[in-house]
Amino acid sequence: MIGNVLDLSQQFLLLNNGQELAITVSPTDEIVSESRLTKSINQSKYASFKLNAVGIKQAVKAYEALNIPANKSSEPKVIVIANRLDAQLTLTVDDLKLEAKAEIISAYGGQPITLDLLAEEMKALKISYGISKKMLHLLIQKSKKSPPGTVYQAVVAKGKPPIDGVNASFERLVETPSERIMRPQEKENGQVDMRELGELVTVQPHTPLMRKTPHQEGTPGITITGKPIKQFIGKDITLNVGTNTEIDPNDENLLIATAAGIPQKMDHGIRVDDALIINNVDVASGNINYKGDVIVAGNISDGMKVKATGNITVAGFVESANIECDGDLFVGHGILGRKLTDSDALYSCQINCKGSVTATFSQYSHMHIGKNLLIKTQLLHCLVHSKGNICVQNESATKGVILGGRLFAQQGINTIIIGSSAGTKTQLDLTGLYSQLTETKKQIELDIPTQQEKLHSVFETRQMIEAAPLTKKRKAIDQRLTLMQKETETTLLTLEKQQEENKVALEEYFNNIKVIAASKLYSQTSIAIADKTLNTIQSYGPSCVSIQQDALVISPFQK
C-alpha cells in the first residue's frame, strides 16, 4: 500500500494453470529495482521458478512509469516474471551408434524426470543394448535432489566396437648375403671394415628361416540398437615353402632349412639356394660361370668375367670386369671402369643384369639392367640402360650425385644433385617407354580399321549370297563367313581392349615419369621425356622435371 513498505510478494499471482508467476504492478511511492524484485522472488515460495529476465525488466519499467504523477491513476498491470519448468531430458546417440548420452536439466519448480520417462525415450530411439541401469538410477536421483537448472550428463548405454582382425605376418629370421654386405660389421675397435665383412650368411639344415604370426579374424561389434557391426576379418596367408626348406614338423608356423646353402628372399617365404662362395675373382681363380648364386667375399679384378643364373654378391669392388647375372647384383663398394677409347660408349666395365643393381658408387661403367639401379653416393660418367628407375642417393636422402654420362631409364630418375658447377655434360633419357607405347598406339590405330573393313566385307558377302539357293556349297560358304565373322569380332574386341590399356599406360607415363634433383640441377644437363627435350642453360635449386600441359618444364621440388 502507498505510504507503507511494499511487500512485493503480496503482488504475486500464478497464471496459466500455475506455470507462470506474475506480479501485479500498481502505483507505489517506493523504488522497485530489478535486484529487489529478484530478491523477493528468491525469498518466496516460488524460489524454484526460473526467473524471466525480460519480464522483470518490464515490471521495473512499469513501476517507474507509475511514479509519474499523471500515471498514478492508471490501471494495474500484470507482468510475468518467472516460469515453472519441468526437468528437461536430451538423449544423444553418436554417429556409429556405439554410445548414448543422457543430459538432464533439473526442474524449475516443475516435474522431475522419472525412470519411466527416461526408459520411454530410450525405447523411442531403439536403444536396447549395453544399457547401464545403475547409471540411469543415479542420474534420476541426482537430478531430483539438485538445485533448479543443474545440468547432469552421463553415458547410459554403450555398444561394443568391433575388434578388427589382423592379416598373417612374417618375420624373417636370417639375413641374405646382400643385406650382410650392405651392412658391414664393426671391428673390436669400433671401426667399420668393408673388406672383412664377417662370416657370410650360410644356413645349415634345421636352421630357422622364417616365422609366421597367424592371422586373427577379429570380433564383430554391436550397436546400442542391437545391430551387429562387421569387423575387418584378417586373412590367412600361406607360409611359402621354397627350395631346400620345409615347415618344422613341431611348429606349423616355422620355416626351416633342409639343406646347407644361401637364404634368399621370396614372397612370404625363404628359399635356400646352392651358391658358389669365393674369396676373390682374379687370375688365380679364373673366370666364373655358375648355375646358381655367386658370392665373392673380396673383389672381382680387372679383366675377369663372372656369370651366374642367380644373384651375384660382391663384398668389395668390381674393377673393369664383365658381369652377367639372371638375378640381382649387389656390390658392397664400387663398380669401377675406365674409358677404352675416346668414345663414351666403350668402357672397361660391362654389367648385364636381368634383375636390379645395388652399389655404393659407380664410374665409367656400361650397364644393362632389367629392373632398378640403386647407387648410394655417386654415378659418374656411366652409360646405363635401365628398364626400371635409377635412384642415386643414400638412405637419408642427403647425398647422391649424377655427373656426366648417358642414362636411359623407363621409370624415372631420382637423385640429390645432377651435373656440376663446371657444366659437365649429362644426358638423361626417359623416352624409351613412351616410344614403345606410341608405336603400339599407331599399330592399333592401323589394325582396327583393317579389321572393321574385314568385318564389313563379311557382311556384304553374306548379303550377296542370301538370295542364292541353300545348296551344299552355299552352306559351306555360310560356315566360313560365320567363322570369319567370329574371329574378326574377337580380334576387334582384343584390339579395343589393348587400345584402352595403351591409353591408360600413356596417362600413367605422363603422370609418373619425372627427373628429380632434390638439391641442385646444374647447367649442361639434357633431359628427354616423351617427345620433348630440355637443355639446361643455368643452374636451379631443388627441381622436378616433368611433362605439364604438353610441355617439359622444371618446377620447384618439395619433399
ZICOR-V640632 format. One record per residue. N is the residue number from 1. RES is the residue in one small letter. SS is DSSP state (h for helix, s for strand, l for the rest). PHI is phi in radians with two decimals (none if undefined). BURIAL is + if it has 24 or more other ideal C-beta (glycine too) atoms within 12 Angstrom, else -. Layout:
# ZICOR-V640632
n=<N & N>
res=<RES & RES>
ss=<SS & SS>
phi=<PHI & PHI>
burial=<BURIAL & BURIAL>
This chain:
# ZICOR-V640632
n=<1 & 2 & 3 & 4 & 5 & 6 & 7 & 8 & 9 & 10 & 11 & 12 & 13 & 14 & 15 & 16 & 17 & 18 & 19 & 20 & 21 & 22 & 23 & 24 & 25 & 26 & 27 & 28 & 29 & 30 & 31 & 32 & 33 & 34 & 35 & 36 & 37 & 38 & 39 & 40 & 41 & 42 & 43 & 44 & 45 & 46 & 47 & 48 & 49 & 50 & 51 & 52 & 53 & 54 & 55 & 56 & 57 & 58 & 59 & 60 & 61 & 62 & 63 & 64 & 65 & 66 & 67 & 68 & 69 & 70 & 71 & 72 & 73 & 74 & 75 & 76 & 77 & 78 & 79 & 80 & 81 & 82 & 83 & 84 & 85 & 86 & 87 & 88 & 89 & 90 & 91 & 92 & 93 & 94 & 95 & 96 & 97 & 98 & 99 & 100 & 101 & 102 & 103 & 104 & 105 & 106 & 107 & 108 & 109 & 110 & 111 & 112 & 113 & 114 & 115 & 116 & 117 & 118 & 119 & 120 & 121 & 122 & 123 & 124 & 125 & 126 & 127 & 128 & 129 & 130 & 131 & 132 & 133 & 134 & 135 & 136 & 137 & 138 & 139 & 140 & 141 & 142 & 143 & 144 & 145 & 146 & 147 & 148 & 149 & 150 & 151 & 152 & 153 & 154 & 155 & 156 & 157 & 158 & 159 & 160 & 161 & 162 & 163 & 164 & 165 & 166 & 167 & 168 & 169 & 170 & 171 & 172 & 173 & 174 & 175 & 176 & 177 & 178 & 179 & 180 & 181 & 182 & 183 & 184 & 185 & 186 & 187 & 188 & 189 & 190 & 191 & 192 & 193 & 194 & 195 & 196 & 197 & 198 & 199 & 200 & 201 & 202 & 203 & 204 & 205 & 206 & 207 & 208 & 209 & 210 & 211 & 212 & 213 & 214 & 215 & 216 & 217 & 218 & 219 & 220 & 221 & 222 & 223 & 224 & 225 & 226 & 227 & 228 & 229 & 230 & 231 & 232 & 233 & 234 & 235 & 236 & 237 & 238 & 239 & 240 & 241 & 242 & 243 & 244 & 245 & 246 & 247 & 248 & 249 & 250 & 251 & 252 & 253 & 254 & 255 & 256 & 257 & 258 & 259 & 260 & 261 & 262 & 263 & 264 & 265 & 266 & 267 & 268 & 269 & 270 & 271 & 272 & 273 & 274 & 275 & 276 & 277 & 278 & 279 & 280 & 281 & 282 & 283 & 284 & 285 & 286 & 287 & 288 & 289 & 290 & 291 & 292 & 293 & 294 & 295 & 296 & 297 & 298 & 299 & 300 & 301 & 302 & 303 & 304 & 305 & 306 & 307 & 308 & 309 & 310 & 311 & 312 & 313 & 314 & 315 & 316 & 317 & 318 & 319 & 320 & 321 & 322 & 323 & 324 & 325 & 326 & 327 & 328 & 329 & 330 & 331 & 332 & 333 & 334 & 335 & 336 & 337 & 338 & 339 & 340 & 341 & 342 & 343 & 344 & 345 & 346 & 347 & 348 & 349 & 350 & 351 & 352 & 353 & 354 & 355 & 356 & 357 & 358 & 359 & 360 & 361 & 362 & 363 & 364 & 365 & 366 & 367 & 368 & 369 & 370 & 371 & 372 & 373 & 374 & 375 & 376 & 377 & 378 & 379 & 380 & 381 & 382 & 383 & 384 & 385 & 386 & 387 & 388 & 389 & 390 & 391 & 392 & 393 & 394 & 395 & 396 & 397 & 398 & 399 & 400 & 401 & 402 & 403 & 404 & 405 & 406 & 407 & 408 & 409 & 410 & 411 & 412 & 413 & 414 & 415 & 416 & 417 & 418 & 419 & 420 & 421 & 422 & 423 & 424 & 425 & 426 & 427 & 428 & 429 & 430 & 431 & 432 & 433 & 434 & 435 & 436 & 437 & 438 & 439 & 440 & 441 & 442 & 443 & 444 & 445 & 446 & 447 & 448 & 449 & 450 & 451 & 452 & 453 & 454 & 455 & 456 & 457 & 458 & 459 & 460 & 461 & 462 & 463 & 464 & 465 & 466 & 467 & 468 & 469 & 470 & 471 & 472 & 473 & 474 & 475 & 476 & 477 & 478 & 479 & 480 & 481 & 482 & 483 & 484 & 485 & 486 & 487 & 488 & 489 & 490 & 491 & 492 & 493 & 494 & 495 & 496 & 497 & 498 & 499 & 500 & 501 & 502 & 503 & 504 & 505 & 506 & 507 & 508 & 509 & 510 & 511 & 512 & 513 & 514 & 515 & 516 & 517 & 518 & 519 & 520 & 521 & 522 & 523 & 524 & 525 & 526 & 527 & 528 & 529 & 530 & 531 & 532 & 533 & 534 & 535 & 536 & 537 & 538 & 539 & 540 & 541 & 542 & 543 & 544 & 545 & 546 & 547 & 548 & 549 & 550 & 551 & 552 & 553 & 554 & 555 & 556 & 557 & 558 & 559>
res=<m & i & g & n & v & l & d & l & s & q & q & f & l & l & l & n & n & g & q & e & l & a & i & t & v & s & p & t & d & e & i & v & s & e & s & r & l & t & k & s & i & n & q & s & k & y & a & s & f & k & l & n & a & v & g & i & k & q & a & v & k & a & y & e & a & l & n & i & p & a & n & k & s & s & e & p & k & v & i & v & i & a & n & r & l & d & a & q & l & t & l & t & v & d & d & l & k & l & e & a & k & a & e & i & i & s & a & y & g & g & q & p & i & t & l & d & l & l & a & e & e & m & k & a & l & k & i & s & y & g & i & s & k & k & m & l & h & l & l & i & q & k & s & k & k & s & p & p & g & t & v & y & q & a & v & v & a & k & g & k & p & p & i & d & g & v & n & a & s & f & e & r & l & v & e & t & p & s & e & r & i & m & r & p & q & e & k & e & n & g & q & v & d & m & r & e & l & g & e & l & v & t & v & q & p & h & t & p & l & m & r & k & t & p & h & q & e & g & t & p & g & i & t & i & t & g & k & p & i & k & q & f & i & g & k & d & i & t & l & n & v & g & t & n & t & e & i & d & p & n & d & e & n & l & l & i & a & t & a & a & g & i & p & q & k & m & d & h & g & i & r & v & d & d & a & l & i & i & n & n & v & d & v & a & s & g & n & i & n & y & k & g & d & v & i & v & a & g & n & i & s & d & g & m & k & v & k & a & t & g & n & i & t & v & a & g & f & v & e & s & a & n & i & e & c & d & g & d & l & f & v & g & h & g & i & l & g & r & k & l & t & d & s & d & a & l & y & s & c & q & i & n & c & k & g & s & v & t & a & t & f & s & q & y & s & h & m & h & i & g & k & n & l & l & i & k & t & q & l & l & h & c & l & v & h & s & k & g & n & i & c & v & q & n & e & s & a & t & k & g & v & i & l & g & g & r & l & f & a & q & q & g & i & n & t & i & i & i & g & s & s & a & g & t & k & t & q & l & d & l & t & g & l & y & s & q & l & t & e & t & k & k & q & i & e & l & d & i & p & t & q & q & e & k & l & h & s & v & f & e & t & r & q & m & i & e & a & a & p & l & t & k & k & r & k & a & i & d & q & r & l & t & l & m & q & k & e & t & e & t & t & l & l & t & l & e & k & q & q & e & e & n & k & v & a & l & e & e & y & f & n & n & i & k & v & i & a & a & s & k & l & y & s & q & t & s & i & a & i & a & d & k & t & l & n & t & i & q & s & y & g & p & s & c & v & s & i & q & q & d & a & l & v & i & s & p & f & q & k>
ss=<l & l & l & l & l & l & l & h & h & h & h & s & s & s & s & l & l & l & l & s & s & s & s & s & s & l & l & l & l & l & l & l & l & h & h & h & h & h & h & h & h & h & l & l & l & l & l & l & l & s & s & l & h & h & h & h & h & h & h & h & h & h & h & h & h & h & l & l & h & h & h & l & l & l & l & l & s & s & s & s & s & s & s & l & s & l & l & s & s & s & s & s & s & l & l & l & l & l & s & s & s & s & s & s & s & l & l & s & s & l & l & l & l & l & h & h & h & h & h & h & h & h & h & h & l & l & l & l & l & l & s & l & h & h & h & h & h & h & h & h & h & h & h & h & h & l & l & l & l & l & s & s & s & s & s & s & s & s & l & s & l & l & s & s & s & s & l & l & s & s & s & s & l & l & l & l & h & h & h & h & h & h & l & l & l & s & l & l & l & l & l & s & l & l & l & l & l & l & l & l & l & l & s & l & l & l & l & s & s & s & s & s & s & l & l & s & s & s & s & l & s & s & l & l & l & l & l & s & s & l & l & l & l & l & l & l & l & l & l & s & s & l & l & l & s & s & s & l & l & l & l & l & l & s & s & s & s & l & l & l & s & s & s & s & s & s & l & l & s & s & s & s & s & l & s & s & s & s & l & l & s & l & l & l & l & l & l & s & s & s & l & l & s & s & s & s & l & l & l & s & l & l & l & l & s & s & s & s & l & l & l & s & s & s & l & l & l & s & s & l & l & s & s & s & s & l & l & l & s & s & s & s & s & s & s & s & l & l & s & l & l & l & l & l & l & l & s & l & s & s & s & s & s & l & l & l & s & s & s & s & s & s & s & l & s & s & s & s & s & l & l & l & s & s & s & s & s & s & s & s & l & l & s & s & s & s & l & l & l & s & s & s & l & l & l & l & l & l & l & l & s & s & s & l & l & s & s & s & s & l & l & l & s & s & s & s & s & s & l & l & l & l & l & l & l & s & s & s & s & s & l & h & h & h & h & h & h & h & h & h & h & h & h & h & h & h & h & h & h & h & h & h & h & h & h & h & h & h & h & h & h & h & h & h & h & l & l & l & l & l & l & h & h & h & h & h & h & h & h & h & h & h & h & h & h & h & h & h & h & h & h & h & h & h & h & h & h & h & h & h & h & h & h & h & h & h & h & h & h & h & h & h & l & s & s & s & s & s & s & s & s & l & l & l & s & s & s & s & s & l & l & s & s & s & s & l & l & l & l & s & l & l & s & s & s & s & s & s & l & l & s & s & s & s & s & s & l & l & l>
phi=<none & -1.21 & 1.65 & -1.97 & -1.17 & -1.42 & -1.65 & -1.09 & -1.10 & -1.19 & -1.62 & -1.31 & -2.66 & -1.66 & -2.16 & 0.91 & 1.01 & 1.44 & -1.52 & -2.22 & -1.79 & -2.11 & -2.22 & -1.57 & -1.55 & -2.24 & -0.98 & -2.69 & -1.49 & -1.51 & -1.54 & -1.88 & -1.80 & -1.09 & -1.17 & -1.18 & -1.17 & -1.07 & -1.08 & -1.11 & -1.16 & -1.17 & -1.66 & -1.69 & -1.27 & -1.82 & -1.04 & -1.44 & -1.23 & -1.53 & -1.08 & -1.81 & -1.03 & -1.14 & -1.12 & -1.09 & -1.06 & -1.09 & -1.13 & -1.08 & -1.13 & -1.14 & -1.07 & -1.07 & -1.14 & -1.28 & -1.29 & -1.29 & -0.87 & -1.16 & -1.75 & -1.04 & -1.61 & -1.19 & -1.22 & -1.03 & -1.97 & -1.88 & -2.23 & -1.28 & -2.12 & -2.81 & -2.35 & -1.55 & -2.18 & -1.25 & -1.06 & -1.93 & -2.10 & -2.24 & -1.96 & -2.13 & -2.14 & -1.20 & -1.03 & -1.48 & 1.01 & -1.88 & -2.70 & -2.05 & -2.07 & -1.83 & -2.18 & -2.09 & -1.78 & -1.08 & -1.21 & -1.75 & 1.32 & -1.78 & -1.43 & -1.38 & -1.33 & -1.81 & -1.09 & -1.14 & -1.13 & -1.10 & -1.13 & -1.12 & -1.13 & -1.19 & -1.14 & -1.09 & -1.57 & 1.08 & -1.41 & -2.38 & -2.12 & 1.24 & -1.33 & -1.71 & -1.12 & -1.07 & -1.21 & -1.10 & -1.09 & -1.09 & -1.12 & -1.11 & -1.08 & -1.11 & -1.18 & -1.27 & -1.56 & -1.48 & -1.07 & -0.99 & 1.44 & -1.21 & -1.82 & -2.13 & -2.22 & -2.77 & -1.39 & -1.85 & -2.67 & -2.29 & -1.43 & -2.03 & -1.17 & -1.23 & -1.84 & -1.16 & -1.36 & -2.30 & -1.15 & -1.04 & -2.27 & -2.36 & -2.07 & -1.39 & -1.78 & -2.33 & -1.60 & -1.52 & -0.99 & -1.11 & -1.18 & -1.12 & -1.24 & -1.36 & -2.16 & -1.10 & -1.51 & -1.69 & -1.32 & -1.12 & -1.46 & 1.59 & -1.44 & -1.52 & -1.98 & -1.30 & -1.47 & -1.99 & -1.53 & 1.50 & -1.13 & -1.17 & -1.26 & -2.43 & -1.69 & -1.95 & -0.93 & 1.34 & -1.15 & -1.13 & -1.92 & -2.66 & -2.01 & -1.74 & -1.69 & -1.04 & -1.25 & -2.14 & -1.30 & 1.48 & -2.28 & -1.18 & -1.78 & -2.61 & -1.42 & -1.22 & -1.63 & 1.53 & -1.59 & -1.25 & -2.02 & -1.30 & -1.66 & -1.28 & -1.61 & -1.10 & -1.73 & -1.43 & -2.19 & -1.23 & -1.35 & -1.31 & -1.64 & -1.63 & -1.04 & 1.07 & -2.38 & -2.75 & -1.34 & -1.00 & -1.01 & -1.77 & -2.67 & -1.19 & -1.85 & -2.15 & -1.73 & -2.22 & -1.43 & -1.93 & -2.64 & -1.28 & 2.90 & -1.84 & -1.29 & -2.32 & -1.25 & -2.63 & -1.06 & 0.99 & -3.09 & -2.40 & -2.07 & -2.00 & -1.66 & -1.20 & -2.51 & -1.69 & -1.93 & -2.42 & -1.21 & -2.49 & -1.86 & -2.62 & -1.05 & -1.17 & -1.47 & 1.43 & -1.21 & -2.05 & -2.38 & -2.31 & -1.56 & 2.43 & -1.56 & -2.14 & -2.12 & -1.91 & -1.26 & -2.08 & -2.11 & -1.88 & -1.48 & -0.94 & 1.48 & -1.50 & -2.12 & -2.31 & -2.26 & -2.56 & -1.47 & -1.97 & -1.50 & -2.13 & -2.12 & -2.15 & -1.26 & -1.86 & -1.99 & -1.91 & -2.04 & 0.86 & -1.96 & -2.01 & -2.07 & -2.32 & -2.62 & -1.48 & -1.82 & -1.77 & -2.02 & -2.09 & -2.19 & -1.14 & -1.81 & -2.20 & -1.90 & -2.04 & -2.42 & -2.66 & -1.24 & -1.61 & -2.43 & -1.34 & -1.39 & -1.15 & -1.47 & -1.97 & -2.11 & -1.37 & -1.92 & -2.10 & -2.13 & -2.19 & -2.31 & -1.38 & -1.73 & -1.78 & -2.09 & -2.22 & -2.71 & -1.33 & -2.70 & -2.67 & -2.59 & 0.82 & -2.22 & -1.93 & -2.16 & -2.01 & -2.16 & -1.36 & -2.24 & -1.90 & -2.00 & -2.13 & -2.03 & -1.41 & -2.19 & -2.39 & -2.13 & -2.01 & 0.89 & -1.93 & -1.92 & -2.22 & -2.05 & -2.07 & -1.46 & -2.00 & -1.89 & -2.05 & -2.17 & -2.15 & -2.97 & -1.45 & -1.08 & -1.54 & 0.98 & -1.95 & -2.29 & 2.71 & -2.33 & -1.92 & -2.37 & 1.19 & 1.39 & -2.29 & -2.08 & -2.01 & -2.38 & -1.82 & -2.36 & 1.75 & -2.28 & -2.35 & -2.71 & -1.72 & -2.27 & -2.08 & 1.50 & -2.64 & -1.15 & -1.36 & 1.34 & -1.16 & -1.19 & -2.31 & -2.01 & -2.15 & -2.18 & -2.10 & -1.57 & -0.93 & -1.16 & -1.10 & -1.07 & -1.09 & -1.17 & -1.23 & -1.13 & -1.10 & -1.06 & -1.08 & -1.13 & -1.12 & -1.15 & -1.42 & -1.25 & -1.10 & -1.05 & -1.08 & -1.22 & -1.14 & -1.13 & -1.10 & -1.18 & -1.09 & -1.11 & -1.10 & -1.09 & -1.11 & -1.07 & -1.09 & -1.14 & -1.16 & -1.71 & -1.06 & -1.39 & -1.26 & -1.04 & -1.40 & -1.51 & -1.08 & -1.14 & -1.10 & -1.10 & -1.11 & -1.13 & -1.01 & -1.10 & -1.13 & -1.15 & -1.09 & -1.10 & -1.11 & -1.12 & -1.11 & -1.09 & -1.18 & -1.11 & -1.12 & -1.09 & -1.10 & -1.07 & -1.11 & -1.12 & -1.14 & -1.13 & -1.10 & -1.12 & -1.18 & -1.11 & -1.12 & -1.09 & -1.10 & -1.09 & -1.15 & -1.10 & -1.13 & -1.03 & -1.15 & -1.36 & -1.88 & -1.31 & -2.76 & -2.00 & -2.06 & -2.06 & -1.19 & -2.16 & -2.63 & -2.13 & -1.56 & -1.22 & 1.17 & -1.85 & -1.87 & -2.20 & -2.05 & -2.35 & 0.99 & -1.83 & -2.02 & -2.32 & -2.17 & -2.04 & -1.36 & -2.00 & -2.58 & -1.68 & -2.23 & -1.38 & -0.90 & -2.36 & -2.26 & -1.85 & -2.74 & -1.46 & -2.37 & 0.90 & 1.09 & -2.39 & -1.57 & -2.24 & -1.82 & -2.14 & -1.06 & -1.69 & -2.13 & -1.19>
burial=<- & - & - & - & - & + & - & + & - & - & + & + & - & - & - & - & - & - & - & + & + & + & + & + & + & + & + & + & - & - & - & + & - & + & - & + & + & + & - & + & + & + & - & + & - & + & - & + & + & + & + & + & - & - & + & + & - & + & + & + & - & + & + & - & - & + & - & - & - & - & - & - & - & - & - & - & + & - & + & + & + & + & + & + & + & + & + & + & + & - & + & - & + & - & - & - & + & + & + & + & + & + & + & + & + & + & + & + & + & + & - & + & + & - & + & - & + & + & + & - & + & + & - & - & + & - & + & - & + & + & + & - & - & - & + & + & - & - & + & + & - & + & + & - & - & - & - & + & - & - & - & + & - & + & + & + & + & + & + & - & - & - & - & - & - & - & - & + & - & + & - & + & - & + & + & + & + & + & + & + & + & + & - & - & + & - & - & - & - & - & - & - & - & + & - & - & + & - & - & + & + & + & + & - & - & - & + & + & + & + & + & + & - & - & - & - & - & - & - & - & + & + & + & + & + & - & - & - & + & - & - & - & - & - & - & - & - & - & + & - & + & + & + & + & + & + & + & + & - & - & - & - & + & + & + & + & + & + & + & - & + & + & + & + & + & - & - & + & + & + & + & + & + & + & + & + & + & + & - & + & + & + & - & - & - & - & - & + & - & + & - & + & + & + & + & + & + & + & + & + & + & - & - & + & + & + & + & + & - & + & + & + & + & + & + & + & + & + & + & + & + & + & + & + & + & - & + & + & + & + & + & + & + & + & + & + & + & - & - & - & - & - & - & - & - & - & + & + & + & + & + & + & + & + & + & + & + & + & + & + & + & + & + & + & + & + & + & + & + & + & + & + & + & + & + & + & + & + & + & + & + & + & + & + & + & + & + & + & + & + & + & + & + & - & - & - & - & - & - & + & + & + & + & + & + & + & + & + & + & + & + & + & + & + & + & + & + & + & + & - & - & - & - & - & - & + & + & + & + & + & + & + & + & + & - & - & + & - & - & - & + & - & - & + & - & - & - & + & - & - & + & - & - & - & + & - & - & + & - & - & - & - & - & - & - & - & - & - & - & - & - & - & - & - & - & - & - & - & - & - & + & - & - & - & + & - & - & + & - & - & - & + & - & - & + & - & - & - & + & - & - & + & - & - & + & + & - & - & + & + & - & + & + & + & + & + & + & + & + & + & + & + & - & + & + & + & + & + & + & + & - & + & - & + & - & + & - & - & - & + & - & - & + & + & + & + & + & - & - & - & - & + & - & + & - & - & + & - & ->
